[in-house]
Amino acid sequence: MTGFGGFTEEQVLRYSRHIILPKIGAAGQRKLLEARVLCVGAGGLGSPVAMYLAAAGVGTLGIVDFDKVDLTNLQRQLLHDTDDVGRPKVDSAAERLNGINPDVNVVKHDTVLSSDNAFDILGQYDVVVDGSDNFPVRYLVNDATQMLGKPLVYGSIFQFDGQASVFMPGQETPCYRCLFPEPPPPGTVPSCAEGGVFGVLPGIIGSIQAVEAIKLITGVGAPLVGRLLLFDALEMDFTTVKLRWDPDCPVCGKHPTVTELIDYDRFCGLAPGEVPLEAEHGVSTSTSAEA
Amino acid sequence: MAVRVKIPTILRTHVGGSPEVQGEGGTVRDLLQDLERRYPGITGRILTDEGRLHRFVNLYVNDEDVRYLGSLETQVIEGDTVSILPAVAGG
């Protein structure tokens, strides 16, 4: 069944509101259908990211998460249903995403993201979206995307506050290490399990990440590069601050000293195999995580 | 000189839950000392024992990171907004 511009008739209808939209159009929709995006984490941030990207017709959507759905996730992680409790998150995520849009090829990475497999997994994608929940994975994903030359859409949340930015490789623009050169010592930042998280917050920040991913794929607008968006849900305050490239950054600076992936648990002050306190869902670099 | 200081959720327990407080001082360092006098313990989350900025907390004067201004000696004037931004990892 052929429709118009290489789209099927069903695709013309499904994506019609993008196809008629100035700046996206048929060409932008074609780019979305051909895009390969990896969501690191199928939790609070990963849910809106993956659901909006699936609805938008991103052709290949990878999900990396080794965790199982827990009842405490359902207050905010819209990828998963009550009946999914106990199932691998990648399975319930794939079902939800293909329910939204069967065009999407969902690739399940039901595994621990580590320095050993990060290049293999991230290397398959054009854009990486970080929806992880702990510092070791955040530094791992940052370093790996910088080394692979992939754009990274960053988002992070705690209680009522969220942050988002876009880190581009190789353009003298900042990366996560330029923002926070070192992680806080273990135990000094409470986890969402300890401190709680406002359920809608990841919906806001994850949706912003989805916006930025689609802008990167289609090449429209001004990406959130060199800027850090701060959101305070209680005050309903959005602020943007400058995020500067650090020429001395060990990863993206003029003379990088970290040129291969390192032991991120150790970098974050954890003993081998120790689960980061802040980890609450399954993209820890460690081999087990409390859900 | 009164400077507006935006307090992130994670530090609001130190200031009775307020999202922002007013502080006094001509530099960021003076301002932090003023906050510490009134809200004991708050700068322990911002400064090292040696009195330097932690590398996992950023301070902004308006929209500029103080690391790219004068660090703790960055001057602040009435009407400025100082934002405290700790690293958080939740997702």
Chai-1 contact restraints between the chains, C-beta under 6 A:
chainA,res_idxA,chainB,res_idxB,connection_type,confidence,min_distance_angstrom,max_distance_angstrom,comment,restraint_id
A,G41,B,G91,contact,1.0,0.0,6.0,A-B,restraint_1
A,G43,B,G91,contact,1.0,0.0,6.0,A-B,restraint_2
A,G44,B,G91,contact,1.0,0.0,6.0,A-B,restraint_3
A,L45,B,G91,contact,1.0,0.0,6.0,A-B,restraint_4
A,G131,B,G91,contact,1.0,0.0,6.0,A-B,restraint_5
A,S132,B,G91,contact,1.0,0.0,6.0,A-B,restraint_6
A,D133,B,G90,contact,1.0,0.0,6.0,A-B,restraint_7
A,D133,B,G91,contact,1.0,0.0,6.0,A-B,restraint_8
A,N134,B,A89,contact,1.0,0.0,6.0,A-B,restraint_9
A,F135,B,A89,contact,1.0,0.0,6.0,A-B,restraint_10
A,R138,B,A89,contact,1.0,0.0,6.0,A-B,restraint_11
A,S156,B,V88,contact,1.0,0.0,6.0,A-B,restraint_12
A,S156,B,A89,contact,1.0,0.0,6.0,A-B,restraint_13
A,I157,B,G90,contact,1.0,0.0,6.0,A-B,restraint_14
A,F158,B,V88,contact,1.0,0.0,6.0,A-B,restraint_15
A,F158,B,G90,contact,1.0,0.0,6.0,A-B,restraint_16
A,Q159,B,T9,contact,1.0,0.0,6.0,A-B,restraint_17
A,F160,B,T9,contact,1.0,0.0,6.0,A-B,restraint_18
A,D161,B,P8,contact,1.0,0.0,6.0,A-B,restraint_19
A,D161,B,T9,contact,1.0,0.0,6.0,A-B,restraint_20
A,F180,B,F56,contact,1.0,0.0,6.0,A-B,restraint_21
A,F180,B,A87,contact,1.0,0.0,6.0,A-B,restraint_22
A,P181,B,R55,contact,1.0,0.0,6.0,A-B,restraint_23
A,E182,B,R55,contact,1.0,0.0,6.0,A-B,restraint_24
A,E182,B,F56,contact,1.0,0.0,6.0,A-B,restraint_25
A,P183,B,F56,contact,1.0,0.0,6.0,A-B,restraint_26
A,P184,B,F56,contact,1.0,0.0,6.0,A-B,restraint_27
A,P184,B,A87,contact,1.0,0.0,6.0,A-B,restraint_28
A,C192,B,G90,contact,1.0,0.0,6.0,A-B,restraint_29
A,V197,B,G90,contact,1.0,0.0,6.0,A-B,restraint_30
A,E235,B,P19,contact,1.0,0.0,6.0,A-B,restraint_31
A,V241,B,Y60,contact,1.0,0.0,6.0,A-B,restraint_32
A,V241,B,D63,contact,1.0,0.0,6.0,A-B,restraint_33
A,K242,B,D63,contact,1.0,0.0,6.0,A-B,restraint_34
A,K242,B,E64,contact,1.0,0.0,6.0,A-B,restraint_35
A,R244,B,Y68,contact,1.0,0.0,6.0,A-B,restraint_36
A,E278,B,A89,contact,1.0,0.0,6.0,A-B,restraint_37
